[in-house]
Amino acid sequence: MTMTPEITFTDFLQKVCSKFKKRVDELDLKFTDEDGGKITLRDESDFEMAIETAREQVKSKSEGKLELWCVDHRD
């Protein structure tokens, strides 16, 4: 899924939920931080940290990649 770093956490959640046809309360979203730990995205602050982590990984490249894990609560 392509997005710009200016996207808000709320808009991001809506895009992810739409892509997987899930409600927000059905998914846990996690990303890997710079130390290799999985961090749950719960709010705008967590989302900003995820975007910053992606920026750090790419340094001078024009595009970055943020790998996310989506876990369905019902499983």
N, CA, C and O atoms as a CHARMM CRD file, in Angstrom:
* protein
*
  300
    1    1 MET  N      0.85400  -1.15600   0.00000 PROA 1      0.00000
    2    1 MET  CA     0.00000   0.00000   0.00000 PROA 1      0.00000
    3    1 MET  C      0.90600   1.22700   0.00000 PROA 1      0.00000
    4    1 MET  O      1.82200   1.33000   0.81600 PROA 1      0.00000
    5    2 THR  N      0.65800   2.12100  -0.88300 PROA 2      0.00000
    6    2 THR  CA     1.45300   3.33800  -0.98100 PROA 2      0.00000
    7    2 THR  C      0.80000   4.45200  -0.18300 PROA 2      0.00000
    8    2 THR  O     -0.41900   4.62200  -0.19700 PROA 2      0.00000
    9    3 MET  N      1.64800   5.21300   0.52200 PROA 3      0.00000
   10    3 MET  CA     1.14900   6.35100   1.28400 PROA 3      0.00000
   11    3 MET  C      2.25400   7.37800   1.41000 PROA 3      0.00000
   12    3 MET  O      3.42500   7.08300   1.17000 PROA 3      0.00000
   13    4 THR  N      1.87700   8.56800   1.78200 PROA 4      0.00000
   14    4 THR  CA     2.86000   9.62600   2.01800 PROA 4      0.00000
   15    4 THR  C      3.07000   9.76300   3.52600 PROA 4      0.00000
   16    4 THR  O      2.19400   9.38700   4.30400 PROA 4      0.00000
   17    5 PRO  N      4.21100  10.29200   3.94500 PROA 5      0.00000
   18    5 PRO  CA     4.45700  10.43900   5.38300 PROA 5      0.00000
   19    5 PRO  C      3.55300  11.46900   6.04900 PROA 5      0.00000
   20    5 PRO  O      3.52300  11.55000   7.27700 PROA 5      0.00000
   21    6 GLU  N      2.81900  12.25100   5.27500 PROA 6      0.00000
   22    6 GLU  CA     1.92300  13.25600   5.83300 PROA 6      0.00000
   23    6 GLU  C      0.57800  12.67300   6.26300 PROA 6      0.00000
   24    6 GLU  O     -0.22500  13.37200   6.88100 PROA 6      0.00000
   25    7 ILE  N      0.32300  11.40900   5.94700 PROA 7      0.00000
   26    7 ILE  CA    -0.95500  10.79500   6.28600 PROA 7      0.00000
   27    7 ILE  C     -1.12600  10.74500   7.80400 PROA 7      0.00000
   28    7 ILE  O     -0.16800  10.50600   8.53900 PROA 7      0.00000
   29    8 THR  N     -2.34100  10.97000   8.25700 PROA 8      0.00000
   30    8 THR  CA    -2.60300  10.89800   9.70200 PROA 8      0.00000
   31    8 THR  C     -2.82400   9.44100  10.10200 PROA 8      0.00000
   32    8 THR  O     -3.10900   8.59000   9.26000 PROA 8      0.00000
   33    9 PHE  N     -2.69200   9.17500  11.36700 PROA 9      0.00000
   34    9 PHE  CA    -2.90400   7.82600  11.88300 PROA 9      0.00000
   35    9 PHE  C     -4.33500   7.37200  11.60300 PROA 9      0.00000
   36    9 PHE  O     -4.55600   6.22400  11.21800 PROA 9      0.00000
   37   10 THR  N     -5.29600   8.25600  11.79200 PROA 10     0.00000
   38   10 THR  CA    -6.70400   7.92200  11.54700 PROA 10     0.00000
   39   10 THR  C     -6.92900   7.53700  10.08900 PROA 10     0.00000
   40   10 THR  O     -7.58300   6.53300   9.80900 PROA 10     0.00000
   41   11 ASP  N     -6.39500   8.32400   9.16100 PROA 11     0.00000
   42   11 ASP  CA    -6.53900   8.00800   7.73500 PROA 11     0.00000
   43   11 ASP  C     -5.83200   6.70300   7.38700 PROA 11     0.00000
   44   11 ASP  O     -6.33400   5.90100   6.60000 PROA 11     0.00000
   45   12 PHE  N     -4.66800   6.50500   7.98300 PROA 12     0.00000
   46   12 PHE  CA    -3.91700   5.26900   7.77200 PROA 12     0.00000
   47   12 PHE  C     -4.73900   4.05800   8.22200 PROA 12     0.00000
   48   12 PHE  O     -4.84100   3.06800   7.49700 PROA 12     0.00000
   49   13 LEU  N     -5.32600   4.14000   9.42600 PROA 13     0.00000
   50   13 LEU  CA    -6.15800   3.04900   9.93100 PROA 13     0.00000
   51   13 LEU  C     -7.32500   2.76200   8.99900 PROA 13     0.00000
   52   13 LEU  O     -7.64700   1.60200   8.73900 PROA 13     0.00000
   53   14 GLN  N     -7.95200   3.80400   8.50100 PROA 14     0.00000
   54   14 GLN  CA    -9.07900   3.62900   7.58600 PROA 14     0.00000
   55   14 GLN  C     -8.64800   2.90300   6.32000 PROA 14     0.00000
   56   14 GLN  O     -9.36900   2.03500   5.82900 PROA 14     0.00000
   57   15 LYS  N     -7.47800   3.24900   5.78600 PROA 15     0.00000
   58   15 LYS  CA    -6.97400   2.58700   4.57700 PROA 15     0.00000
   59   15 LYS  C     -6.68500   1.11000   4.83500 PROA 15     0.00000
   60   15 LYS  O     -7.04000   0.25400   4.02400 PROA 15     0.00000
   61   16 VAL  N     -6.04800   0.81800   5.95500 PROA 16     0.00000
   62   16 VAL  CA    -5.72000  -0.57400   6.27900 PROA 16     0.00000
   63   16 VAL  C     -6.99700  -1.38500   6.47600 PROA 16     0.00000
   64   16 VAL  O     -7.12700  -2.48900   5.94700 PROA 16     0.00000
   65   17 CYS  N     -7.92800  -0.83800   7.23100 PROA 17     0.00000
   66   17 CYS  CA    -9.18400  -1.55100   7.48500 PROA 17     0.00000
   67   17 CYS  C     -9.96300  -1.77100   6.19700 PROA 17     0.00000
   68   17 CYS  O    -10.55700  -2.83100   6.00200 PROA 17     0.00000
   69   18 SER  N     -9.96200  -0.79600   5.33600 PROA 18     0.00000
   70   18 SER  CA   -10.64100  -0.93600   4.04800 PROA 18     0.00000
   71   18 SER  C     -9.97300  -2.01500   3.19800 PROA 18     0.00000
   72   18 SER  O    -10.65200  -2.81900   2.56000 PROA 18     0.00000
   73   19 LYS  N     -8.66300  -2.02600   3.19400 PROA 19     0.00000
   74   19 LYS  CA    -7.92100  -3.01800   2.39700 PROA 19     0.00000
   75   19 LYS  C     -8.23700  -4.44400   2.84700 PROA 19     0.00000
   76   19 LYS  O     -8.39000  -5.33900   2.01600 PROA 19     0.00000
   77   20 PHE  N     -8.33500  -4.65500   4.15300 PROA 20     0.00000
   78   20 PHE  CA    -8.57400  -6.00400   4.67500 PROA 20     0.00000
   79   20 PHE  C    -10.03800  -6.27000   5.02700 PROA 20     0.00000
   80   20 PHE  O    -10.38500  -7.33400   5.53900 PROA 20     0.00000
   81   21 LYS  N    -10.89900  -5.26700   4.73800 PROA 21     0.00000
   82   21 LYS  CA   -12.33300  -5.39700   5.01700 PROA 21     0.00000
   83   21 LYS  C    -12.58500  -5.76300   6.48300 PROA 21     0.00000
   84   21 LYS  O    -13.33100  -6.69100   6.79300 PROA 21     0.00000
   85   22 LYS  N    -11.94200  -5.00700   7.36900 PROA 22     0.00000
   86   22 LYS  CA   -12.04900  -5.20900   8.81200 PROA 22     0.00000
   87   22 LYS  C    -12.43300  -3.89000   9.48000 PROA 22     0.00000
   88   22 LYS  O    -12.24500  -2.81600   8.90800 PROA 22     0.00000
   89   23 ARG  N    -12.96900  -3.98300  10.68800 PROA 23     0.00000
   90   23 ARG  CA   -13.20700  -2.79600  11.50600 PROA 23     0.00000
   91   23 ARG  C    -11.94200  -2.50100  12.31100 PROA 23     0.00000
   92   23 ARG  O    -11.11900  -3.39000  12.53400 PROA 23     0.00000
   93   24 VAL  N    -11.79500  -1.26800  12.73900 PROA 24     0.00000
   94   24 VAL  CA   -10.61700  -0.85200  13.50600 PROA 24     0.00000
   95   24 VAL  C    -10.44900  -1.70100  14.75800 PROA 24     0.00000
   96   24 VAL  O     -9.32800  -2.05500  15.12100 PROA 24     0.00000
   97   25 ASP  N    -11.54400  -2.02700  15.41500 PROA 25     0.00000
   98   25 ASP  CA   -11.45400  -2.78900  16.66300 PROA 25     0.00000
   99   25 ASP  C    -11.17500  -4.27700  16.44300 PROA 25     0.00000
  100   25 ASP  O    -11.06600  -5.03400  17.40700 PROA 25     0.00000
  101   26 GLU  N    -11.06000  -4.69600  15.19800 PROA 26     0.00000
  102   26 GLU  CA   -10.76000  -6.09800  14.89900 PROA 26     0.00000
  103   26 GLU  C     -9.27400  -6.34600  14.63900 PROA 26     0.00000
  104   26 GLU  O     -8.84400  -7.49800  14.57700 PROA 26     0.00000
  105   27 LEU  N     -8.49000  -5.28600  14.48800 PROA 27     0.00000
  106   27 LEU  CA    -7.08700  -5.43200  14.10200 PROA 27     0.00000
  107   27 LEU  C     -6.12100  -4.86300  15.13200 PROA 27     0.00000
  108   27 LEU  O     -6.38700  -3.83100  15.74800 PROA 27     0.00000
  109   28 ASP  N     -4.99900  -5.54800  15.30900 PROA 28     0.00000
  110   28 ASP  CA    -3.82600  -5.00300  15.98400 PROA 28     0.00000
  111   28 ASP  C     -2.79000  -4.78200  14.90100 PROA 28     0.00000
  112   28 ASP  O     -2.54100  -5.67600  14.09200 PROA 28     0.00000
  113   29 LEU  N     -2.18500  -3.61500  14.87200 PROA 29     0.00000
  114   29 LEU  CA    -1.13500  -3.31100  13.90300 PROA 29     0.00000
  115   29 LEU  C      0.18100  -3.16500  14.64100 PROA 29     0.00000
  116   29 LEU  O      0.25200  -2.49400  15.67000 PROA 29     0.00000
  117   30 LYS  N      1.22600  -3.79500  14.11400 PROA 30     0.00000
  118   30 LYS  CA     2.54800  -3.73700  14.73600 PROA 30     0.00000
  119   30 LYS  C      3.59200  -3.44300  13.66200 PROA 30     0.00000
  120   30 LYS  O      3.42200  -3.79400  12.49400 PROA 30     0.00000
  121   31 PHE  N      4.67300  -2.79400  14.08100 PROA 31     0.00000
  122   31 PHE  CA     5.82000  -2.56700  13.20700 PROA 31     0.00000
  123   31 PHE  C      7.07300  -2.94100  13.97400 PROA 31     0.00000
  124   31 PHE  O      7.04700  -3.06000  15.19900 PROA 31     0.00000
  125   32 THR  N      8.16400  -3.12500  13.25600 PROA 32     0.00000
  126   32 THR  CA     9.43300  -3.46200  13.88100 PROA 32     0.00000
  127   32 THR  C     10.24700  -2.19100  14.07600 PROA 32     0.00000
  128   32 THR  O     10.48600  -1.44800  13.12400 PROA 32     0.00000
  129   33 ASP  N     10.67400  -1.94200  15.31800 PROA 33     0.00000
  130   33 ASP  CA    11.48300  -0.75400  15.59100 PROA 33     0.00000
  131   33 ASP  C     12.94300  -1.01900  15.23500 PROA 33     0.00000
  132   33 ASP  O     13.29000  -2.10100  14.76200 PROA 33     0.00000
  133   34 GLU  N     13.79900  -0.01200  15.46700 PROA 34     0.00000
  134   34 GLU  CA    15.21300  -0.11400  15.07800 PROA 34     0.00000
  135   34 GLU  C     15.96700  -1.19500  15.84700 PROA 34     0.00000
  136   34 GLU  O     17.02900  -1.63700  15.40700 PROA 34     0.00000
  137   35 ASP  N     15.43400  -1.62500  16.98200 PROA 35     0.00000
  138   35 ASP  CA    16.06800  -2.68800  17.77400 PROA 35     0.00000
  139   35 ASP  C     15.52700  -4.07400  17.45300 PROA 35     0.00000
  140   35 ASP  O     15.95400  -5.06600  18.04500 PROA 35     0.00000
  141   36 GLY  N     14.58500  -4.14200  16.51400 PROA 36     0.00000
  142   36 GLY  CA    14.01000  -5.42500  16.12700 PROA 36     0.00000
  143   36 GLY  C     12.79200  -5.84000  16.92600 PROA 36     0.00000
  144   36 GLY  O     12.25000  -6.92200  16.70500 PROA 36     0.00000
  145   37 GLY  N     12.34900  -4.99600  17.85600 PROA 37     0.00000
  146   37 GLY  CA    11.16000  -5.30500  18.65000 PROA 37     0.00000
  147   37 GLY  C      9.89200  -4.92200  17.90400 PROA 37     0.00000
  148   37 GLY  O      9.89000  -3.97300  17.11800 PROA 37     0.00000
  149   38 LYS  N      8.82100  -5.65500  18.14700 PROA 38     0.00000
  150   38 LYS  CA     7.53500  -5.32800  17.51900 PROA 38     0.00000
  151   38 LYS  C      6.76100  -4.38200  18.43400 PROA 38     0.00000
  152   38 LYS  O      6.52200  -4.68000  19.60500 PROA 38     0.00000
  153   39 ILE  N      6.37700  -3.23800  17.87400 PROA 39     0.00000
  154   39 ILE  CA     5.67300  -2.18300  18.59100 PROA 39     0.00000
  155   39 ILE  C      4.24100  -2.09700  18.05400 PROA 39     0.00000
  156   39 ILE  O      4.02600  -2.05200  16.84200 PROA 39     0.00000
  157   40 THR  N      3.27300  -2.07600  18.96100 PROA 40     0.00000
  158   40 THR  CA     1.87400  -1.94300  18.56800 PROA 40     0.00000
  159   40 THR  C      1.55400  -0.48800  18.25300 PROA 40     0.00000
  160   40 THR  O      1.91800   0.41600  19.00500 PROA 40     0.00000
  161   41 LEU  N      0.86900  -0.27200  17.13000 PROA 41     0.00000
  162   41 LEU  CA     0.42500   1.07000  16.75600 PROA 41     0.00000
  163   41 LEU  C     -0.92100   1.32500  17.41800 PROA 41     0.00000
  164   41 LEU  O     -1.93200   0.73400  17.04000 PROA 41     0.00000
  165   42 ARG  N     -0.92500   2.20700  18.40600 PROA 42     0.00000
  166   42 ARG  CA    -2.15600   2.50400  19.13900 PROA 42     0.00000
  167   42 ARG  C     -2.64600   3.93500  18.92700 PROA 42     0.00000
  168   42 ARG  O     -3.83300   4.22300  19.08000 PROA 42     0.00000
  169   43 ASP  N     -1.71900   4.82700  18.57300 PROA 43     0.00000
  170   43 ASP  CA    -2.10000   6.23500  18.46100 PROA 43     0.00000
  171   43 ASP  C     -1.14800   6.96400  17.51900 PROA 43     0.00000
  172   43 ASP  O     -0.23300   6.37100  16.94700 PROA 43     0.00000
  173   44 GLU  N     -1.38500   8.25700  17.37400 PROA 44     0.00000
  174   44 GLU  CA    -0.59900   9.09000  16.47200 PROA 44     0.00000
  175   44 GLU  C      0.88800   9.06800  16.82600 PROA 44     0.00000
  176   44 GLU  O      1.73900   9.07300  15.93600 PROA 44     0.00000
  177   45 SER  N      1.20100   9.04400  18.11500 PROA 45     0.00000
  178   45 SER  CA     2.59100   9.02200  18.56700 PROA 45     0.00000
  179   45 SER  C      3.31300   7.74700  18.10700 PROA 45     0.00000
  180   45 SER  O      4.44400   7.80900  17.62600 PROA 45     0.00000
  181   46 ASP  N      2.65700   6.60200  18.25700 PROA 46     0.00000
  182   46 ASP  CA     3.23900   5.33500  17.79500 PROA 46     0.00000
  183   46 ASP  C      3.42600   5.36500  16.28200 PROA 46     0.00000
  184   46 ASP  O      4.43400   4.88700  15.76000 PROA 46     0.00000
  185   47 PHE  N      2.44700   5.93000  15.58900 PROA 47     0.00000
  186   47 PHE  CA     2.50600   6.00500  14.13200 PROA 47     0.00000
  187   47 PHE  C      3.67100   6.89500  13.68900 PROA 47     0.00000
  188   47 PHE  O      4.38500   6.55700  12.74400 PROA 47     0.00000
  189   48 GLU  N      3.86100   8.02000  14.36200 PROA 48     0.00000
  190   48 GLU  CA     4.97800   8.91100  14.03500 PROA 48     0.00000
  191   48 GLU  C      6.31900   8.20400  14.25200 PROA 48     0.00000
  192   48 GLU  O      7.25300   8.38000  13.47000 PROA 48     0.00000
  193   49 MET  N      6.40700   7.40300  15.32000 PROA 49     0.00000
  194   49 MET  CA     7.63100   6.64200  15.57000 PROA 49     0.00000
  195   49 MET  C      7.86600   5.62400  14.44400 PROA 49     0.00000
  196   49 MET  O      9.00600   5.40900  14.03000 PROA 49     0.00000
  197   50 ALA  N      6.80500   5.00700  13.95700 PROA 50     0.00000
  198   50 ALA  CA     6.93100   4.05000  12.85000 PROA 50     0.00000
  199   50 ALA  C      7.42800   4.74400  11.58600 PROA 50     0.00000
  200   50 ALA  O      8.30500   4.22500  10.89600 PROA 50     0.00000
  201   51 ILE  N      6.87600   5.90400  11.28500 PROA 51     0.00000
  202   51 ILE  CA     7.30200   6.67200  10.10400 PROA 51     0.00000
  203   51 ILE  C      8.76500   7.08900  10.25000 PROA 51     0.00000
  204   51 ILE  O      9.53300   6.99400   9.29200 PROA 51     0.00000
  205   52 GLU  N      9.15100   7.54400  11.42200 PROA 52     0.00000
  206   52 GLU  CA    10.54300   7.95000  11.66600 PROA 52     0.00000
  207   52 GLU  C     11.48800   6.76500  11.53300 PROA 52     0.00000
  208   52 GLU  O     12.58700   6.90800  10.99700 PROA 52     0.00000
  209   53 THR  N     11.07700   5.60500  12.01300 PROA 53     0.00000
  210   53 THR  CA    11.88800   4.38800  11.87100 PROA 53     0.00000
  211   53 THR  C     12.09700   4.06300  10.40100 PROA 53     0.00000
  212   53 THR  O     13.20400   3.71200   9.99400 PROA 53     0.00000
  213   54 ALA  N     11.04000   4.17800   9.59900 PROA 54     0.00000
  214   54 ALA  CA    11.15400   3.92600   8.15400 PROA 54     0.00000
  215   54 ALA  C     12.09600   4.93500   7.50600 PROA 54     0.00000
  216   54 ALA  O     12.88300   4.57300   6.63100 PROA 54     0.00000
  217   55 ARG  N     12.02300   6.19200   7.92500 PROA 55     0.00000
  218   55 ARG  CA    12.92100   7.22900   7.37700 PROA 55     0.00000
  219   55 ARG  C     14.37800   6.91500   7.69600 PROA 55     0.00000
  220   55 ARG  O     15.25400   7.06600   6.84500 PROA 55     0.00000
  221   56 GLU  N     14.63200   6.47700   8.92800 PROA 56     0.00000
  222   56 GLU  CA    16.00000   6.16100   9.33700 PROA 56     0.00000
  223   56 GLU  C     16.56900   4.99600   8.52800 PROA 56     0.00000
  224   56 GLU  O     17.76600   4.96800   8.24000 PROA 56     0.00000
  225   57 GLN  N     15.73900   4.05600   8.16800 PROA 57     0.00000
  226   57 GLN  CA    16.19600   2.87800   7.43100 PROA 57     0.00000
  227   57 GLN  C     16.60100   3.20700   6.00500 PROA 57     0.00000
  228   57 GLN  O     17.46100   2.53200   5.44000 PROA 57     0.00000
  229   58 VAL  N     15.99800   4.23000   5.41100 PROA 58     0.00000
  230   58 VAL  CA    16.28600   4.54300   4.01300 PROA 58     0.00000
  231   58 VAL  C     17.30900   5.65000   3.83300 PROA 58     0.00000
  232   58 VAL  O     17.88800   5.78900   2.75600 PROA 58     0.00000
  233   59 LYS  N     17.53600   6.42800   4.85900 PROA 59     0.00000
  234   59 LYS  CA    18.48700   7.55200   4.84900 PROA 59     0.00000
  235   59 LYS  C     18.26100   8.46500   3.64900 PROA 59     0.00000
  236   59 LYS  O     17.35200   9.29300   3.68100 PROA 59     0.00000
  237   60 SER  N     19.06500   8.33800   2.58500 PROA 60     0.00000
  238   60 SER  CA    19.01700   9.29700   1.48000 PROA 60     0.00000
  239   60 SER  C     18.16800   8.85200   0.29500 PROA 60     0.00000
  240   60 SER  O     18.13100   9.54800  -0.72000 PROA 60     0.00000
  241   61 LYS  N     17.49500   7.72600   0.39300 PROA 61     0.00000
  242   61 LYS  CA    16.64600   7.26900  -0.71500 PROA 61     0.00000
  243   61 LYS  C     15.35400   8.07300  -0.74200 PROA 61     0.00000
  244   61 LYS  O     14.94700   8.64900   0.26800 PROA 61     0.00000
  245   62 SER  N     14.71400   8.10800  -1.90300 PROA 62     0.00000
  246   62 SER  CA    13.48800   8.89500  -2.03500 PROA 62     0.00000
  247   62 SER  C     12.26200   8.17200  -1.48300 PROA 62     0.00000
  248   62 SER  O     11.26700   8.81400  -1.14500 PROA 62     0.00000
  249   63 GLU  N     12.32100   6.84600  -1.38900 PROA 63     0.00000
  250   63 GLU  CA    11.17500   6.08900  -0.89400 PROA 63     0.00000
  251   63 GLU  C     11.60300   5.15600   0.22400 PROA 63     0.00000
  252   63 GLU  O     12.71400   4.62500   0.22300 PROA 63     0.00000
  253   64 GLY  N     10.70300   4.96700   1.17500 PROA 64     0.00000
  254   64 GLY  CA    10.97400   4.06000   2.27600 PROA 64     0.00000
  255   64 GLY  C      9.95000   2.94900   2.32100 PROA 64     0.00000
  256   64 GLY  O      9.00700   2.90900   1.53100 PROA 64     0.00000
  257   65 LYS  N     10.15600   2.05500   3.25900 PROA 65     0.00000
  258   65 LYS  CA     9.24400   0.93400   3.41100 PROA 65     0.00000
  259   65 LYS  C      8.98800   0.72600   4.89500 PROA 65     0.00000
  260   65 LYS  O      9.91400   0.66900   5.70300 PROA 65     0.00000
  261   66 LEU  N      7.71800   0.61300   5.23000 PROA 66     0.00000
  262   66 LEU  CA     7.31100   0.32900   6.59400 PROA 66     0.00000
  263   66 LEU  C      6.57300  -0.99900   6.56400 PROA 66     0.00000
  264   66 LEU  O      5.48000  -1.10600   6.00700 PROA 66     0.00000
  265   67 GLU  N      7.18100  -2.00000   7.16700 PROA 67     0.00000
  266   67 GLU  CA     6.57800  -3.32400   7.19700 PROA 67     0.00000
  267   67 GLU  C      5.69400  -3.43100   8.43000 PROA 67     0.00000
  268   67 GLU  O      6.13900  -3.18100   9.55000 PROA 67     0.00000
  269   68 LEU  N      4.43700  -3.80600   8.21300 PROA 68     0.00000
  270   68 LEU  CA     3.46800  -3.91800   9.29300 PROA 68     0.00000
  271   68 LEU  C      2.93100  -5.33100   9.40500 PROA 68     0.00000
  272   68 LEU  O      2.84600  -6.06800   8.42200 PROA 68     0.00000
  273   69 TRP  N      2.57100  -5.68900  10.62600 PROA 69     0.00000
  274   69 TRP  CA     1.88100  -6.94600  10.86600 PROA 69     0.00000
  275   69 TRP  C      0.47500  -6.59000  11.31200 PROA 69     0.00000
  276   69 TRP  O      0.28300  -5.77600  12.21500 PROA 69     0.00000
  277   70 CYS  N     -0.50000  -7.20700  10.67200 PROA 70     0.00000
  278   70 CYS  CA    -1.90800  -6.99500  11.01200 PROA 70     0.00000
  279   70 CYS  C     -2.43100  -8.29200  11.61100 PROA 70     0.00000
  280   70 CYS  O     -2.41400  -9.34100  10.96600 PROA 70     0.00000
  281   71 VAL  N     -2.89500  -8.20800  12.85000 PROA 71     0.00000
  282   71 VAL  CA    -3.38200  -9.38500  13.55600 PROA 71     0.00000
  283   71 VAL  C     -4.87400  -9.20800  13.81000 PROA 71     0.00000
  284   71 VAL  O     -5.29300  -8.21600  14.40600 PROA 71     0.00000
  285   72 ASP  N     -5.67000 -10.16800  13.36000 PROA 72     0.00000
  286   72 ASP  CA    -7.10500 -10.14700  13.55400 PROA 72     0.00000
  287   72 ASP  C     -7.42400 -10.62700  14.96600 PROA 72     0.00000
  288   72 ASP  O     -7.00400 -11.71500  15.35800 PROA 72     0.00000
  289   73 HSD  N     -8.15700  -9.83200  15.72600 PROA 73     0.00000
  290   73 HSD  CA    -8.54000 -10.20000  17.09600 PROA 73     0.00000
  291   73 HSD  C     -9.36500 -11.47900  17.16300 PROA 73     0.00000
  292   73 HSD  O     -9.36000 -12.18300  18.17200 PROA 73     0.00000
  293   74 ARG  N    -10.06200 -11.76400  16.09100 PROA 74     0.00000
  294   74 ARG  CA   -10.97800 -12.91300  16.11100 PROA 74     0.00000
  295   74 ARG  C    -10.26200 -14.24800  15.93200 PROA 74     0.00000
  296   74 ARG  O    -10.86200 -15.30200  16.14300 PROA 74     0.00000
  297   75 ASP  N     -8.99300 -14.21400  15.54800 PROA 75     0.00000
  298   75 ASP  CA    -8.23700 -15.47100  15.35000 PROA 75     0.00000
  299   75 ASP  C     -7.66500 -15.96900  16.64300 PROA 75     0.00000
  300   75 ASP  O     -7.00400 -17.00800  16.66700 PROA 75     0.00000
